Amino acid sequence: MAEFGTGWSSGRQATRLDVDVRVWSTVGLLGALAIIPIHFAGRSATGQLLFLVASLGAALICLGEAFLRGRRLERVPLSISIWWMLGFGVVLFQVAPLSSGWLPSLSPRAWELVRNVEHVPNLASTWKTLSLEPSGTLLGLSTFCGYSLIFWTAWQVLQTPRDFQRVTWGIGFVLAAYALQAVAQQLLPNGRYLWLWTHSIGQADRYVCGSFSNRNHFSQFLILGIGPLLWLGLREVFAPIRSDEQNSRYRRQLTHGTLAMGLAAWLLVVALATASRGGAMAASCALATAVILMGLARLISAGTLAALAIVVIGGGSVLIQSSVGRTLLARFLNSETVSRLTIWQANWEVWQDFFWFGTGIGTHADAHLLKMSVKDPDHIFTHAESGFLQVASETGVVGLVVLAGFLLTVLGRAGWAWFRQRSPAGRMAAAGLLTAFAGHLPHAMADFFWYTPACMAVVTVWGAAACRLVGYREEEWQGATEAVDSSVPTSKLRYALTALVLIGLAGWGIDQRIPSWRAEAARESYLRLVHFEEESLTELAMTSAESIDIHDPAQTEQRKLALLLEAAKADPGNAALREGLSAAHVKLYDTLQRKTEDGWTLTRVRQHLATDFDGPSSRRAQQLKESAGATAAHLVAARRHALTCVSRAPLKANAWLQLARLSCLEDDSSEVADERRQQAKLTRPLDGRVELERGLEQLISGNPLAALETWETACELTPPLRRQIIDLLGPKMPATILIERYHLALDDLLYLSQKMLEWKRDNQISIVREAIVQHLADRQTSGEELPARESEILGRALLDLGRLAEAAEQSAAGIEAHPQSYHLKQLRAQILFEQGEFAESAELYRWCLTRKPDDASLERRAKAAIDAALRVTGNSTGTSIR
């Protein structure tokens, strides 16, 4: 260890002015890093705006301090700045208007998606950009502007080892504070993130996540500080002290070193407490890298390595025995990798189609569906679950080249500093940064962080530090002091030009983000209403001056539509909001029509206009108004919003399908609808919802056999669509055809049974129940042991079919396999009552009542069983059922 601190305190001691020459710049940078995570890690519209404002504020503070102190602005070397310039160039080229001949040459697949669209005004002739959603790409560019400002500020701040030390301490305290807040949030929960913010699809109490809505991102945020803090701790603990300063200086250094390593341990513990699988792997990579680098450079002794091994083994053993450790282990053992492999494969294939320039930054939510089968329409992959693959699919080869340039520059300079620095302190600083990147980059292969400002701002600062590290002189490391700056101050013109560039860069980004920020409140309220409808409506009814009936579907849909309209008014360029508005108008129209005695739903309107009317569009609109009334205006509005959506983002397949449904309002409706369905098919070739719509059109056109075949394909591609098909065909179609043709699963059969009861098709109910029995019996015959729920379903289906003896046998076998199943025992009690075994039935009912003592229906049945048992045995009535 002696080598580590050799000459540590030699050299000139800094004056107060020398040390504090960049103090306000440092505070500005650290303040920005502390502000950025506040609102969902900067991923929300408000968070993005805070991120850009904080980045601009830090840059202006740094510029102002340099001007007031007459300090020279450091120019970022071309070897580093070239990659930032190329990054801007790639995004600007994606949104730049190209001449008519360029788009087919540069991106044939993008041209294919817009060239055949004749019935969307001028789409093929006016579409000029490589990005298939330019507004989303510009938002991505605004985020890149924020990272550029953070990098520039960090470059100005990190001019000496002393600056690097202060920034490392500052980041360590920021991360530790967020870790503390996350733990406190779990101990004192109120369901809100940071005790302030509500989220549309989650609650803060589910797991340790602080102000982050994603536990993986939070764990990554904390792990980024572990390596540099370890460097600080080792530096302080093992630096030698001169004899005349032995006592006080040693105690101070020991305190600082212990604090730094304590902060690193705290970050590690909280990161593991998130139970994030990716976080656990990132922490493992970071720690392994730290130990390997220290061992290679002989910066730690064999005894220290052995002690570390003991600590890791002991800590791992304790972790595995804890509740968090068991949760984490269970998540590793039960991890579902198929979905990630599927989305990775889809992004790889999208990249092959858009090889050179990608689909455009911000298009992934729609672009990946070009190559991925939609098995679950409710599961949306907003990101690729891999930063590298998303960069490939959204920006193509040119984006990957820029990314590789960034990584090679940062890692290359950190590695060069590792080999070039003769000072052990310099080598250890390089090891700390390499440790941070070793925890980040492998995790980024299986998750997406590069649109999460809280994580990427810290990564950006470490990147600037890595680029700076190789230029630090050995004598600066030895004293960790400020070198005298004898350079000529920057001219006032350069200060002014720099200020203009910084303000212009951030101002443009802020301007891009303001509309989505204004729309965020209404959009979040809409999403909460969608995900937590009853809870949100109840809250609205209690807090709003409006008179709202929470049990009226029409009022619910009207409220959703009002919120979407408010959001779209604030953010008119958002194609996703237009897509949602189109769907909301149609849904409200159908809801209002179903409330009338002779409702004309959109499907009925389409059928009527397709078969009973032939005339110009003006007469068609009049016919629609006569049949549907004033609510027909919702269909006109839905068509308008869908047209706006696809003219801005041709990948929005749902909008194309909506336009196909609403083509009945136009002349040549059949031809127009077919073209738009084909366009939807181009954008989502493996989505069963496209086939569902095509089959519905065939059914409306009088070709039910073709519809049946088309819907078979829809069910194969997207199995959850079976229920929609049941709703369409079930009222008239024999149950046998539905069961055999669409290969209904158990839950689908249960749904069909329930719907047959609603439709009062009593002659079909027994067919469905027989199918349920056959399905479960076949599984039992194959040797599978049925879970308690399915065993109870089988017994109840047998009972409903009147096969009492088989039901009794099945319920007895089910209870033997699942002796604590409440539902099986309740079923068994009912069957025994039917068989006249009243005493045994009463005993089982008593057992059930101990589990649900307030169930009035269960109490009545239990009393009936007891009374029947007493009558049979001749005992007196009135015995308690408890």
C-alpha positions, 0 to 999 in steps of 0.5 A: 500500500505504500506505493499508492500514496507515495509523494501524496502531500508533496508539492505546493499547497493551494491558496483558498482562491486557487482551490475555489476558483471553480466552486460555483461551477461545481455547485451548478453542475452538482445541483443539476445532477440533484435536480434531474431525478426529481420527477420520474428520473427525467423521463416524464415531460415535466422531468425532461423540462427540468432536465433541460432547464437544470442543464442550461442553468449549470452551463450558464453558472459555469460561464458566468463564473469564468467571466467574472473571474477572468478565467479562460474557457477550455476548448473541447478537443476536436477528437472528442467534440467530433462525436458530439457534432456527428451525433447532432448531424445524424439526428438532423439528417433524419428530420431534414427534408430530402429531395424526392429522389433521395428517400427511395435511395437512402431508405427504400423500406421507409419509402415503401411505407408511404409511397402507395398511400393515395387516400391520405392527402399528399402523403407520398408526395410530401413525405421527405424525411428518413424519420418515420415520426419527425416530431418524436425524433426532434424530442430525442434531439432535445434530450441530446442537447441537454447531455451536450450541455452537461458534458460541456459544463463538466469539461470546464469544471474538471480541470484538475484532480482537485476538481475531480475529487470534489465532483466525485464527493458531490455525486456520491452525496447526491446518490446517497441522498436519493438512496436514503429517500428511497428507503424512507419512502418504503418505511413511510409510504403514501403511494406517491413518488417522492411523496409528491408525484402520482404515476399513471400505471404504478405506485411508489410502494411496490419496491424500493425505487425512490423517485424512479418509476423503474427499479432497474434504472434506479439501481443503475443510478446508484451503481454509477457511484460505487467505483469512484467512491471506492477510489476516494476511500482507498486514496484517503485511507492509504495515503502516507502522512508526514510525521509532524502531522501524524495524528490530526491528519491521519484521523481526518484522512481515515474519517474521509476514507471511511465515509467514502467507502461507507457511501459506496457500501450504502449505494450497493446495499440499496441498489440490491434492495431494489431486487433488480436482476439487472442491477444485481448483475451490474453491481457484480460487474462493477465490483469484479472490475474494481477488484481485478484492476486493483489486483493487476496494478498491485494497488491492494495487497493479497491480504486485502483481496482475501478480506474482500473475498470474505466480505463478499461471500459473507455479504452474499450469504446474508443477502440470500437469507434476507427477504430481499435476497429471496425475492431477487433469487426467485426473480432470477430463477423465474425470469422470463427471457422469451419476451426480451429475446423476442424484442431483441430479435425484432429490433435486429430485423428492423435494423436490417430493413433500415440498415443505414439510417434507421427508422428515426429516434423515438419511433421504437414503440411503433417500429418494432411491430414491423417485425414482432408478433403481437401476442398480448395487445396490452403489453407495449414495448416502449423501448428495445430492452437493449440500448445498443439494439435500439440505437441500431434500429432507430439510427442505423449504421451511422448511429452505431458508428457515432455510438462506437466513437463515443464509447471508444473515446471515453473508454480509450482515454480512461484506459490510456490514463490507467496505463499512462498515469505514473501516479498511483492516485491517477491510476486509481482514479482511472480504475474508479471510472472504468468500474463505473462504466463496467457496471453501466455498459453490460446492463445497457445491453439488457436494458435501456438507459440512454433516454433516462436523464438521471442516469445518463447525466451521471454517465456524461459527467464520468465520460468528461472526467475520463476524457480529462483524466489523461491530461492531469499532470503527476505533480497535480495528483501528488498534491491534489492542488490547483495549478496556477493559471497563467493563461490569457483570459478568454475574450469577451466576444468568446464569452458572448458567443458561448452564451448565445450557443448555450442559450440557443441550444437549450432554448430550442430543446426547451421549446420542443418540450414545452407542449408535451409538458403542458399536455402532461397533466391531462394525459396522466389523468387520462391514463389513470382513468384508463388503468384505475377507472373506478378509483379515478372516477370516484375521486373525480366525483368527490373533488369535481364540481361536475355531476358525475355518475361513475356507473354511467359508461357514457360519462366515463368515455366523455371524461376520457375524451375531454382529457385527451382533447385538452392534452392534444390542444396543448401538444398539437404535434403529438401523433400518439394523442391524435391516434388516441383521440380517434379511438376515443371518439369512436368509442364514445359514439358506440357507447352513446348509440348503445344507450338508445333503443335502436342504436346505430353502432359503427359496425351497423352503420358500416353494414348499412352504408355498404349494403343499402346505400349507393351515392355520393359522399354528401348524400352518404353523410346525410344518410349517416346523420339520419341514421345515427343522429347528432352523435355522428359528429364523433365519427367525423372527428375520429376520421379527422384525427386519424388522418392527422395522425398518419400524415405525421407518423405513418407507422401508427397502424391503429390509426390506419385501421381506424381510417379503414373503419371510417372509410364508409363516410367516403366515396369508393369506400370499399377501395379506400378501406382496403388500401388503408388495411393494406397500409396497416398490414405493412406496418404491423404484418404480425398483428392479429388486430389487422386480420380481425378488422379485415375479417369484420369487413368480409363479414359486413360484405356478406362473406362469413366463411372468408371472415371465419378463415381470416379470424383463424389467422387473427387468433394464431397471431394474437390469441387474446383476440378470441374474446372479441371474436366470441363477442362478434359471433357468439350470439348467432354461431353454434358454440361447437364451431367457435370451440373447434375452429378457434382452439379456445383455451380454458379462460376463453371457454369460461368467458364463452360460458358466461356470455352464453348465459348473458345471451340466454342461449341455454341450448349452447351452455351445456356444449361449452361446459362439456368442452371445459370438462373435456379440456381439463379431463384430457390434461388429467389423463396426460398426468398433469396435476390440476391447480386448485382453481382448475380442479374446482372449475372441473368439479363445478362444470360436472355438477352443472351438467348433472354428473353428480357422482363424477363431481363428487369424485373430482371434488374429493380428489381436489381436496386431497391434493389441495386441503386448504382450498376454500373454493374446493371445500365450498364446492364439496359441501354443495355436492355432499348436500346434493347427495344427502350427506348433510352432516359432512356438508355442514362441517365443510360449511363451518370450515368455510365460514371461519374463512369468510364469516361475513358471507351471508349467502354462505351462512344461509347454505351452512344453516340449511345443511345443519338444519337438514342434518338435525332433521335426519338425526332427530336432534333439536333445532337451533344449534349454532352454525359457527 
